[in-house]
Amino acid sequence: MVIRKSLFPLGRCLSLAALIAAVGCSQERQIPTIDVQLSAVPVTAESVQFSEVAIPVEATGILARQAEAELAFKSSGVVGEVLVRAGDVVEKGQILARLKLDELEASVAQARANLEKTHRDVARARQLLSTQVFTLEQVQNAETQEEQAAAGLRSAEFNLRHALIEAPAAGRILRRRAEPNQTLAAGTPILDFAAETEGWLIRVSLSDRDVQRVHVGDSAEWASGDAAVVHEGRIAHIAEANEPVTRTTEVEVRVDQVPPGLRSGFVTHVTLHPQRVASRPSLPTSAIVEGAGDTAAIFLVQDRSAHRVLVKTESRWGDRVFLRTPLPTGAMIVVAGAEFLRDAQPVQISPAVTLVR
């Protein structure tokens, strides 16, 4: 058996291992430490502003006259004639429509005959009471029937008098809903009427959040078909309950003047101006670097470094964002270049803005 000698004797292997270890230790001691310093980023900053102005409420409204009513006959019957059409101008007390009177006149005649009969019954009962043929109770019953017959006659005569519709005030007919010979139930509207003397208003439906910000007396602006022409108004009434279907609250805006040519039912754009609120920070939208929901991030400048801060937003209007989170007076906010910043990174302020510490 042939025994071959190792290519590396044991002593030589130990010397090689020691050499490698020595070299490794020497290299580890020689690794330099790197001091990472962030370079200054040029940015634009401005002092935080504070505002008491409330955000306007933008809404869509329906223009209408303040006094509008649906006119109807009190009794059911057949329409005899309708004397006006949509758009007609009418005077107070003018007859607008009539029912055919045959049935109502017959009801009056029947009630009158019944009353005459009860008169005779009461007279006979009183005569028989004197001869003790009728009792006092029978006489009283006859008198009660007489009173009922008199009430029936008054009711029939009332229905006959109201078999026509008169204009309740000077105004205009908005819509005509019935035609002659049409059979209608009692209370069915046949004419929509608007009084000219009560002025105009705009009905606006607001969400729960918006209606809590406005009050009676707040100013308003509205635009007609020509959006360039703006008219003034004021909140006159706020409903005390939500609409069950839309879950919105109706707000009435009283308008001062309506241009010629506008009609009830026109759709208008309305801007409501709530009362002033407590002062809160106001920033340009460019200062917001990121956000989710009502939480946003901004950069505050302090000692020539930008520090990332989370804030709560209240609302946005145009190019401004209003905050719920308080900020110190005189604080500097990065408004341009924030997208290139990291937290606590040095910044170089634009020469146009003076750094305030």
Phi, psi and omega in degrees: 000132183261127179255117179271142178281146178293144179293329180241107177300156184302318181295320179294324178296319180294323179294321179296318179297319179295323180294317179298317179298320181294318179295318179299315180296321181295319179293322181297322180288338185268355180292121182280152175273136182259120178268104183277120178238129179283134179283154181288135181256129177289129181221167172248133182226158177213158179291142178296139178255156179236142185220142174256359182289131178279146179291127178298154177258118179265132182208168176249133183233168179245123179283136180204158171285150185293324180249096175237139185217151172263119182265136183213161173281145178290324184251156173286159180163189181258131181292126179275309179201148173241117192266359182226164176231169181300132180098348181290141174268130184234160178256160179298132179086355180292136179285127184255326182200158179222151168269159169290133194264359186304310183293318182291320177295323177295323179294323178294317179297320179295317180294323179293318178295321179294323179293319179298321179296318180293330175300314180294321180295321180293318179298316180293321181296321179293323178294319180288335176293323180295334178263008178063025174276320176260146174273168178297325179296320179294323177294317179296323177296320178295322179292324177296318178296326177295317179296320179295320179294323178294321178294322178297323178292318178297321179295316180295319179293324177297315178297324179293319179295330182260026174277010175226160180245129178247150177293123181289341180196172174291131183186211186219146176275123181272315181216149175243122188248355183222160180231161178304148180071010176271131180273127184236147171280160180299134177085002179286121181297137176239341179220139171257125188239144176228128178279137182276342189274348187265355179087188185239161174210167176238126178264124183237137176256123184243151175288168180301320183293317183285323185292337178286346182267346185251160181219158175298131182102347178296145180284160181213156173231144180216152182239136178274206181302324176271102186296342181284341180262117183251134180245159183259156177200185181207143180291122182255335184202142175233125182296152182267359181216152176284154171290131186295334183271308184274344183058035175242165181249133182276133178238131179258126178252116177280124182260145184281322186210141179242125180297151177301145178097342178282148184229161176300136180098353178295141178271131182230156173264129185238136174243117180262137182248100179294169177291161181298152182244177178296145182299135178215159183297146178230125183235153170290150182298335180293344179282343180277121181266328177195164181186163176211122183067233179259013178255133181221163179245138176225170177243122174264137179264125178215128182053044177059027174230148180261127182243127182284129183228137175268135181227162176258130180265147177263309182195173178228139179216116182063235180258020180240145176241132180255137187253150168272331182287126179289146176233149181292146177296134181087359179296143180262132182244134175286122183247351176209133182095003183293336182291345180260006187262152168242162182300134178067023180275138176297148181227154174247111186287140178303138181301339183285347183239134180268129180289128178246123180261000000 
